[in-house]
Amino acid sequence: MGNELRFGPSHRWRVLGVGVAANGAVAAAFAGIPATAVFVRSGYQLSNATFGWVIGAMGLGLAVSELPWGLMTDWLGDRKVLLAGLSLTGVVLGLMALFVAPTAGIPTASFLAAGLLLVGIIGGSVNGSSGRAVMAWFQEGERGFAMSLRQMSVPAGGAVGALILPALARYLGFGAVYGVLAILCFAVAAFAWIWLHEPPMPPAVASRQSEPEPNPARGVLSNGQIWRTVCGLGALCVPQVVAVTFAAVFLNDIGHLGTAAISASIVTFQLGAAFTRVWSGRFTDRHRNRRSFLRACARATAAIFGSLALLVALASVAPGYAGPAIAVAVVLMIIGSTAASTWHGIAYTELATIAGMKHVGAALGLGNTFAFSTYFLTPLVIPLVLDVSAWQGVWFIAAAAALVASFLFPTPTSPDTGVFRRGPVTVWQQSTRNNS
């Protein structure tokens, strides 16, 4: 009864704020440190090849740790895991500021890679734990919007990191870079300590929550719908990673755009993606059509990138049409990049809905394992495709991956199905029923 007295329904927005801040803090490191590439290479005296695997260590750490952290979240609860994860990430970054920053001596690439690997492994705790907390506090009809806001914090945190960290690296050194990231993690952990608690539950609901599961086999790893969703999620990450990673190269080499135009194009689709992520959450909450939306988003992405591949191929075989074809291709790339980044919050909400409260951490962790594996592998494969089949081959691969995703996502069902929709975490809805 303690939480019933302490927290009201409006407290869920503070919990969402903690989730947004936690994801943003890790994203600031994940996306912000690579933005200091010029200073990393010069400060640590790294070659391009060495820089690639050093920075990739952080993504590898996230990929391998997401599922174990998710399972631990389901076992220990979101509060303990999120507090431990944020605090330990802050400790590792603090130690890096003291011992891994290039000051008098230059640490080896192995020390830097080990530090970033640890940041990724421990930072992997944030996704599942913050997602479980948001799903617990928000009821059906709000969860898509809330999870989309939480998911939007990833590009937002990355943008803040990319904006601030290069200046810190240039003027104050990497001790300041790692130190600021450590302080950010500790600050978010302090707010989590104050605000992140289990939601209040009516006694009948709480007693059901403590009962053993009638069918323990319906866990994450034995649920076919969860496997279809995470495989679709991983496939649909391919066009997004291609666009985010290689957009600047394509716009420069094929579109012949200058630096200002390239930056404006990338900012345009990033802002578009941020808007559509929030819009998609509200839209699917209203219509209760998350699975249909995921399939439609995948098919639209496949159609756009397939058209982009055809236009680039046309420009290569018919030089007379190259100018108009490339102009349209640039526009399509911006639209396709937006579409390829719209669906994240919806996919994670549907994953949690399928899994139910007792498995939500593991489900979200498994989803992020597939997502970060795609982020790790795609940049290694695309240069090979580019060498063999030029840009039309790259965009065709992106379109094919999106099309495969549309068939992998589970078949749409009626709005009232799903473990989470019937589950005990719909706390305020259940309280209303009990009082009526």
ZAMARGU-4260 file (C-alpha; in steps of 0.2 Angstrom, whole numbers, plus 5000, padded with zeros to 4 digits):
<rodrens>
0) 5000/5000/5000 | 5015/5012/5002 | 5016/5016/4983 | 4997/5019/4983 | 4999/5032/4995
5) 5015/5040/4988 | 5011/5040/4969 | 4996/5045/4959 | 4993/5042/4940 | 5003/5058/4935
10) 5019/5050/4942 | 5020/5040/4926 | 5026/5055/4917 | 5041/5056/4929 | 5045/5038/4926
15) 5044/5041/4907 | 5056/5056/4910 | 5068/5044/4919 | 5067/5032/4905 | 5070/5045/4892
20) 5085/5053/4901 | 5093/5035/4904 | 5092/5031/4886 | 5098/5048/4881 | 5113/5047/4892
25) 5119/5030/4885 | 5115/5036/4867 | 5126/5052/4870 | 5141/5040/4873 | 5136/5028/4859
30) 5133/5041/4846 | 5143/5056/4853 | 5160/5047/4855 | 5161/5042/4837 | 5157/5060/4832
35) 5174/5064/4840 | 5183/5053/4827 | 5195/5066/4821 | 5201/5069/4839 | 5201/5051/4843
40) 5213/5047/4829 | 5225/5061/4832 | 5224/5060/4851 | 5226/5041/4852 | 5237/5040/4836
45) 5225/5027/4827 | 5224/5022/4809 | 5206/5022/4801 | 5206/5003/4802 | 5210/5003/4821
50) 5198/5017/4824 | 5184/5007/4816 | 5186/4991/4828 | 5189/5002/4843 | 5173/5012/4841
55) 5164/4996/4836 | 5168/4988/4853 | 5155/4999/4861 | 5141/4992/4849 | 5147/4975/4851
60) 5146/4977/4870 | 5128/4983/4868 | 5123/4969/4857 | 5130/4954/4868 | 5123/4961/4884
65) 5105/4967/4880 | 5097/4950/4883 | 5106/4945/4899 | 5102/4962/4906 | 5084/4960/4901
70) 5083/4943/4909 | 5090/4951/4925 | 5077/4965/4924 | 5063/4952/4924 | 5071/4944/4939
75) 5077/4959/4950 | 5065/4973/4944 | 5068/4988/4933 | 5073/5000/4948 | 5088/4989/4954
80) 5095/4986/4936 | 5093/5003/4930 | 5101/5011/4945 | 5116/4998/4945 | 5118/5000/4926
85) 5118/5019/4926 | 5130/5020/4941 | 5142/5007/4935 | 5142/5015/4918 | 5147/5032/4926
90) 5160/5023/4936 | 5168/5016/4920 | 5168/5032/4911 | 5175/5041/4927 | 5189/5028/4927
95) 5192/5031/4908 | 5193/5050/4912 | 5207/5047/4924 | 5217/5033/4916 | 5212/5031/4897
100) 5212/5049/4891 | 5228/5054/4881 | 5237/5066/4892 | 5256/5064/4896 | 5256/5047/4889
105) 5245/5039/4875 | 5235/5024/4880 | 5235/5009/4868 | 5221/5006/4857 | 5217/4990/4867
110) 5214/5000/4883 | 5202/5012/4874 | 5193/4997/4866 | 5192/4988/4883 | 5184/5004/4891
115) 5172/5006/4877 | 5167/4988/4877 | 5163/4989/4896 | 5153/5005/4893 | 5143/4995/4880
120) 5141/4980/4891 | 5135/4989/4906 | 5125/5002/4896 | 5115/4988/4889 | 5106/4988/4905
125) 5096/5004/4901 | 5085/4998/4887 | 5076/4983/4895 | 5074/4991/4912 | 5068/5008/4907
130) 5056/5000/4894 | 5049/4988/4908 | 5046/5003/4919 | 5037/5013/4906 | 5026/4998/4901
135) 5022/4995/4919 | 5016/5013/4923 | 5007/5017/4906 | 4991/5007/4901 | 4985/5002/4884
140) 4980/5017/4874 | 4996/5026/4880 | 5010/5014/4879 | 5014/5016/4860 | 5015/5035/4863
145) 5026/5033/4879 | 5037/5020/4871 | 5039/5031/4856 | 5044/5046/4866 | 5057/5035/4876
150) 5064/5028/4859 | 5065/5046/4852 | 5078/5049/4866 | 5090/5038/4857 | 5093/5050/4842
155) 5090/5065/4853 | 5104/5060/4865 | 5115/5055/4851 | 5112/5072/4843 | 5117/5081/4860
160) 5132/5070/4861 | 5138/5074/4843 | 5135/5092/4846 | 5144/5094/4863 | 5158/5080/4864
165) 5168/5086/4849 | 5170/5103/4856 | 5175/5096/4873 | 5188/5084/4865 | 5195/5099/4855
170) 5197/5112/4869 | 5197/5102/4885 | 5203/5084/4880 | 5196/5067/4882 | 5196/5068/4901
175) 5182/5081/4900 | 5173/5070/4887 | 5172/5055/4898 | 5170/5065/4914 | 5154/5074/4907
180) 5147/5058/4901 | 5150/5050/4919 | 5142/5065/4927 | 5127/5063/4916 | 5125/5045/4920
185) 5126/5049/4939 | 5113/5063/4938 | 5101/5052/4929 | 5104/5038/4942 | 5100/5051/4956
190) 5083/5055/4947 | 5080/5036/4945 | 5083/5034/4964 | 5070/5047/4968 | 5056/5043/4955
195) 5058/5025/4948 | 5047/5014/4959 | 5035/5000/4955 | 5017/5007/4951 | 5003/5005/4964
200) 4993/4989/4962 | 4976/4984/4969 | 4977/4970/4981 | 4969/4957/4969 | 4981/4962/4955
205) 4996/4961/4966 | 4991/4944/4972 | 4990/4938/4954 | 5006/4946/4950 | 5015/4935/4963
210) 5007/4919/4958 | 5018/4907/4948 | 5015/4907/4929 | 5002/4893/4923 | 5013/4890/4908
215) 5032/4894/4911 | 5036/4888/4893 | 5029/4904/4886 | 5045/4913/4890 | 5054/4924/4878
220) 5065/4911/4869 | 5050/4899/4866 | 5038/4912/4859 | 5037/4911/4840 | 5029/4928/4839
225) 5043/4936/4849 | 5056/4928/4837 | 5046/4934/4822 | 5045/4952/4829 | 5064/4953/4833
230) 5069/4946/4817 | 5058/4958/4808 | 5065/4972/4819 | 5083/4967/4814 | 5079/4966/4796
235) 5071/4983/4796 | 5086/4991/4804 | 5096/4987/4789 | 5089/5002/4778 | 5090/5013/4793
240) 5108/5009/4796 | 5112/5011/4777 | 5104/5028/4777 | 5111/5035/4793 | 5129/5028/4790
245) 5131/5031/4771 | 5119/5045/4767 | 5133/5058/4767 | 5144/5048/4755 | 5129/5045/4743
250) 5124/5063/4743 | 5142/5068/4740 | 5147/5055/4727 | 5131/5053/4717 | 5121/5069/4722
255) 5136/5080/4721 | 5130/5090/4735 | 5141/5102/4746 | 5144/5101/4764 | 5130/5113/4769
260) 5117/5104/4758 | 5122/5087/4764 | 5120/5093/4782 | 5103/5100/4779 | 5098/5084/4770
265) 5103/5073/4785 | 5095/5085/4798 | 5079/5085/4788 | 5077/5066/4789 | 5083/5065/4807
270) 5070/5078/4812 | 5057/5070/4801 | 5061/5053/4810 | 5059/5061/4827 | 5042/5068/4822
275) 5036/5052/4814 | 5041/5042/4829 | 5030/5052/4841 | 5016/5053/4829 | 5016/5034/4825
280) 5015/5031/4844 | 4999/5041/4846 | 4992/5035/4829 | 4994/5016/4834 | 4987/5020/4852
285) 4972/5027/4844 | 4969/5014/4831 | 4977/4999/4840 | 4985/4993/4824 | 5003/4991/4829
290) 5006/4975/4819 | 4998/4982/4803 | 5008/4998/4805 | 5024/4989/4806 | 5020/4979/4790
295) 5015/4994/4781 | 5030/5004/4787 | 5041/4990/4781 | 5033/4989/4764 | 5033/5008/4761
300) 5052/5008/4765 | 5055/4993/4753 | 5045/5003/4739 | 5055/5019/4742 | 5072/5011/4742
305) 5068/5000/4728 | 5063/5015/4718 | 5079/5023/4723 | 5089/5009/4717 | 5080/5009/4700
310) 5083/5028/4698 | 5102/5026/4702 | 5103/5012/4690 | 5094/5022/4676 | 5106/5037/4679
315) 5121/5024/4676 | 5114/5017/4660 | 5106/5032/4653 | 5117/5048/4656 | 5104/5059/4647
320) 5092/5056/4661 | 5105/5057/4675 | 5102/5074/4681 | 5083/5073/4684 | 5085/5055/4690
325) 5098/5059/4703 | 5088/5074/4709 | 5073/5063/4712 | 5084/5050/4720 | 5090/5062/4733
330) 5073/5067/4738 | 5068/5048/4739 | 5083/5045/4750 | 5077/5058/4762 | 5059/5051/4762
335) 5065/5033/4764 | 5077/5037/4778 | 5063/5045/4787 | 5051/5030/4784 | 5065/5018/4789
340) 5067/5027/4806 | 5048/5028/4811 | 5044/5012/4818 | 5055/5009/4833 | 5044/5013/4847
345) 5030/5003/4839 | 5040/4988/4837 | 5047/4988/4855 | 5029/4991/4862 | 5022/4976/4852
350) 5037/4966/4859 | 5033/4970/4877 | 5014/4967/4874 | 5017/4950/4867 | 5029/4945/4881
355) 5019/4951/4896 | 5025/4959/4912 | 5035/4944/4918 | 5046/4944/4902 | 5046/4962/4895
360) 5064/4965/4900 | 5070/4950/4891 | 5059/4953/4876 | 5066/4971/4874 | 5084/4965/4877
365) 5082/4952/4863 | 5075/4965/4852 | 5090/4977/4855 | 5102/4962/4853 | 5095/4960/4835
370) 5095/4979/4832 | 5113/4982/4838 | 5119/4967/4829 | 5113/4974/4813 | 5121/4991/4818
375) 5137/4982/4820 | 5137/4971/4804 | 5129/4982/4791 | 5143/4994/4790 | 5155/4980/4787
380) 5145/4972/4773 | 5139/4988/4763 | 5156/4993/4757 | 5158/4976/4749 | 5142/4978/4741
385) 5147/4995/4735 | 5162/4988/4727 | 5153/4974/4718 | 5137/4983/4712 | 5138/5002/4715
390) 5125/5012/4724 | 5110/5003/4715 | 5115/4987/4724 | 5116/4995/4741 | 5099/5002/4739
395) 5092/4986/4733 | 5099/4977/4748 | 5090/4990/4759 | 5074/4987/4750 | 5075/4968/4750
400) 5078/4968/4769 | 5063/4979/4772 | 5052/4968/4761 | 5058/4953/4771 | 5054/4962/4787
405) 5036/4965/4781 | 5034/4946/4780 | 5043/4942/4797 | 5032/4953/4808 | 5017/4943/4816
410) 5000/4943/4807 | 4989/4957/4813 | 4975/4952/4826 | 4960/4960/4834 | 4964/4975/4845
415) 4959/4966/4861 | 4972/4952/4860 | 4989/4952/4868 | 4996/4946/4885 | 5000/4964/4891
420) 4982/4970/4887 | 4975/4958/4899 | 4989/4959/4911 | 4990/4966/4929 | 5001/4980/4924
425) 4986/4990/4917 | 4985/4997/4935 | 4974/5012/4933 | 4962/5003/4922 | 4960/4989/4934
430) 4958/5001/4949 | 4944/5010/4939 | 4935/4993/4936 | 4937/4989/4955 | 4929/5005/4960
435) 4915/5005/4948
</rodrens>
